Amino acid sequence: MANPKRRHSRQRRDKRRTNWKIKTNSLSVCPQCKSAKLPHRVCPTCGYYKGKEVVSVDIA
């Protein structure tokens, strides 16, 4: 079985792990109610998508 002959340094280990970061979700603004929403999805606040009401939302 293959085993490393020498120990990898911290710098080498960390270079390999540089892309392990968590990405934030991109948010867009709803043109109807101006609240933040995920792009290409129905607004959870008002229920509109592309200027048309898709889902009726009960505001309680």
ZATOR-294342 format. One record per residue (C-alpha): residue number from 1; residue in one letter; x negated, y negated, z. Coordinates in steps of 0.2 Angstrom, whole numbers, plus 5000, padded with zeros to 4 digits. Example, Ala and Ser with C-alpha at 12.3 -4.5 7.8 and 13.67 -1.06 7.14 Angstrom:
// ZATOR-294342
 resi resn    u    v    w
    1    a 4938 5022 5039
    2    s 4932 5005 5036
***
This chain:
// ZATOR-294342
 resi resn    u    v    w
    1    m 5000 5000 5000
    2    a 4994 4983 4996
    3    n 4989 4972 5011
    4    p 4982 4954 5011
    5    k 4963 4954 5014
    6    r 4963 4937 5022
    7    r 4977 4927 5031
    8    h 4986 4914 5021
    9    s 4983 4896 5028
   10    r 4997 4885 5035
   11    q 4995 4874 5020
   12    r 4997 4888 5007
   13    r 5012 4894 5017
   14    d 5020 4877 5017
   15    k 5017 4874 4999
   16    r 5027 4889 4995
   17    r 5041 4883 5006
   18    t 5043 4865 4999
   19    n 5059 4869 4990
   20    w 5068 4877 5004
   21    k 5077 4861 5008
   22    i 5096 4859 5010
   23    k 5104 4849 4996
   24    t 5118 4837 5000
   25    n 5134 4837 4990
   26    s 5137 4824 4978
   27    l 5152 4813 4981
   28    s 5163 4803 4970
   29    v 5176 4790 4974
   30    c 5194 4793 4970
   31    p 5201 4780 4958
   32    q 5218 4781 4966
   33    c 5215 4780 4985
   34    k 5196 4775 4985
   35    s 5192 4789 4997
   36    a 5177 4801 4995
   37    k 5180 4817 4986
   38    l 5170 4831 4977
   39    p 5168 4827 4958
   40    h 5179 4837 4946
   41    r 5192 4842 4960
   42    v 5209 4836 4965
   43    c 5208 4822 4979
   44    p 5213 4830 4995
   45    t 5219 4814 5002
   46    c 5231 4808 4988
   47    g 5232 4824 4977
   48    y 5228 4815 4961
   49    y 5216 4821 4947
   50    k 5212 4811 4931
   51    g 5226 4799 4935
   52    k 5240 4811 4937
   53    e 5248 4818 4952
   54    v 5243 4837 4953
   55    v 5247 4841 4971
   56    s 5260 4833 4982
   57    v 5252 4828 4998
   58    d 5263 4826 5014
   59    i 5256 4812 5024
   60    a 5262 4815 5042
***
